[in-house]
């Protein structure tokens, strides 16, 4: 390889050659993607139909002379634009995070001498030295290795550090199987190596992933798409109705142009729900706050609602569904097998036989095995002040140390009585580790730990005197391996010398047993997967780990894991075949970033709304391509966090289930706010429209409409943002991605409620006139009647389609009662304060006027409940 790259493996490149190659290949950094100018990003925040509606409302209100309300709407537009502007540029942020993974310094050999240089100056052909604790500075072909193990979880999803060697790998080998390569940004767990740089900057695997991130176009969220569609619909509806009304008023009713124009402007103002963006933002903000308390940080407000629409969750395995902490789960002794409970490095759990707990001291053969696990081990456990445990060392050895601690044999205690006198460290060529210990009564014992085939080949007996049958033990090894476990064999022998040598390790060992180790599922993840499935959400696991391990974990999680499809299989399918295959498999192994992107695209092509979770650099493109990206905040990489919409601070998959539930609540409350605002705005517009068409005096003036819109937006509509979850929110299936924000059933309810409010308002207005009241009194009574009807309708909506004849209608949302009280106070000011009367042309009302308004509100409440009951009965009937 060195010769192919024109370099000398011993002396490296010359300074002149390195400089020439640096000019040719460029620095070992990722090129920055072109960015939009700041002014363009700002202008694009206003290219939204909903913003157009707000601007139109502001202009119309300004033309009416109400500068206060016009200023409020302008403020809403600017605040929304500012939020969008700040949150733009997610692709650039993700690329910056990927760039940060490149090592800052590198130890390079040039002209026969080692030099520490800026890693950005590395070029293909450079010979570099890496050792324990280093971050690999470029993609390197290994030339010499000494006990080299590299942690590649962030790049491949592999649970444990990978043993490296120099043997060539097949060209079709996946990244996780290329043992002769070390990749940019991965971490050297142990050992040292010499290698030649084969790729730098954008040509590295990390650079390729960065290019994928920049090429992915973020998808609009369901809420954004629905609000855009709604804004376009309502804009055209208002323009159309206003135009028709203008034509009718002039050519049919013969009204004067000026009076007609003011009336039509009032109609438009009444129809535009200018408070909707503020209410939606508040609902989303409340959901964001609740999710933050549940360890889910929302980076984009619409993502709150998107979670509630998710139909498929594609999730990484390592660190998301599992703890990313290796755990011993099986102990195979000559006399039988034990299972081990507990997970992670906390020494909490028990030994079990057939599901029943077994005290360790009742299993004589267990103690010698645990002694070997603790003594032939370089990892250590440390209890932390907060009650957690920290493991220092190799994850696999950490699992063995934890196992020994569970059995009552902490490594520190054993080491004090059995001091280590010599060590033969683990090396990938040998596949075992050996330690020599002096016993409390003198004498020396060698403990051997490693790959079963290597350890079994050195054994001639089994502890306890049972005959050694290699074939039977290999069958036990295969049984554990088929469950996705990494199997280690442990043995011992008594020796006379105080040094380890080749003859002492060649044979005559006594087999102590086998230990099966796996990165187990989080218990809460198993429950969360079941909860998601009960909610109609499919969970798919996509990992870079081995297929056998992935299938075993998938089965424990309750996924369809009869077989795990590999990334190599995906490469042989076209898009149509892939869409067929994803319908039947929930587990995908050895998946690269490109495979994850194809899987997400196939699911989206089937009409699914897809969430993707992950923590590694290899997950960043998929996190960005998914409808909703969820990154792990604790052990996740910066690249994953910056590419995501949601960051989980506790790294628990269970948190996603909580977030989905809250997302559904958010959508329900947004829909309730719409179902509330549209009938009220429609009623206001309907009152004006009916008056114009009938040639009657306006029951409510344009200024009074502005008052009604303002007070309802800051009181009643806002109360719906605090609604708790409806019963069974996680037992219903996800909403279809194409479902409109306003369904056909909602349209019927909106028109029905608006018609009742129009009738009540018109009726009170003409009733007041008929008994001799002045126009100002009649209009004040009409305004108050409309608001009373809106209050009663609010409590109709609080229970959704369930009946509202229950105590929870009043007590379930204290904010609603507070808002009603505030509205009563505001209406008292509107009705009885002289200064406000002068502005809005209102007048005091007598008790009978209030009585009629309250009575009509009660009638509306009852009629809506009857309509809901009819609707429920129709839904219950078989079609």
Secondary structure, 3 states (H helix, E strand, C coil): CCCCCCCCCCCEECHHHHHHHHHHHCCCCCCCCCCCCHHHHHHHCCCCHHHHHHHHHHHHHHHCCCHHHHHHHHHHHHHHHHHHHHHCCHHHHHHHHHHCCCCCEEEEEECCEEEEEEHHHCCCCCEEEEECCCECCCEEEEEEEEEEEEECHHHHCCCCCEECCCCCCCCCCCHHHCCCEECCCCEEEEEEEEEEEEECHHHCHHHHHHHHHHHCCCCCCHHHHHHHHHHHHHHHHHHHHHHHHHHHHHHHCCCCHHHHHHHHHHHHHHHCCCCHHHHHHHHHHHHHHHHHHCCEEECCCHHHHHHHHCCEEEECCCCCCECCCCEEEEEEECCEEEEECCCCCCCCCCEEECCEEECHHHCHHHHHHHHHHHHCCCCEEEECCCCCEEEECCHHHHHHHHHHHHCCCCHHHHHHHCCEEEEECCCCCCCEEEEEEECCCCCEEEEEEEEHHHHHCCEEEECCCCCCCHHHHHHHHHHHHHCCCEEEEEEEEEECCCCCCHHHHHCCEEEEEEEEEECCECHHHHHHHHHHHHCCCEEEEECCCCHHHHHHHHHHHCCCCCCCEEHHHHHCCCHHHHHHHCCCCCEEECCCHHHHHHHHHHHHHCCCCEEEEECCHHHHHHHHHCCEEEEECCCCCHHHHHHCCEEECCCCHHHHHHHHHHHHHHHHHHHHHHHHHHHHHHHHHHHHHHHHHHCCCCCCCHHHHHHHHHHHHHCHHHHHHHCCCCCCCCCCCCCCCCCCCCCHHHHHHHHHHHHHHHHHHHHHHHHHHHCCCCHHHHHHHHHHHHHHHHHHHHHHHHCCCCCCCCCHHHHCCHHHHHHHHHHHHHHHHHHHCHHHHHHHCCCCCCHHHHHHHHHHHHHHHHHHHHHHHHHHHHHHCCC
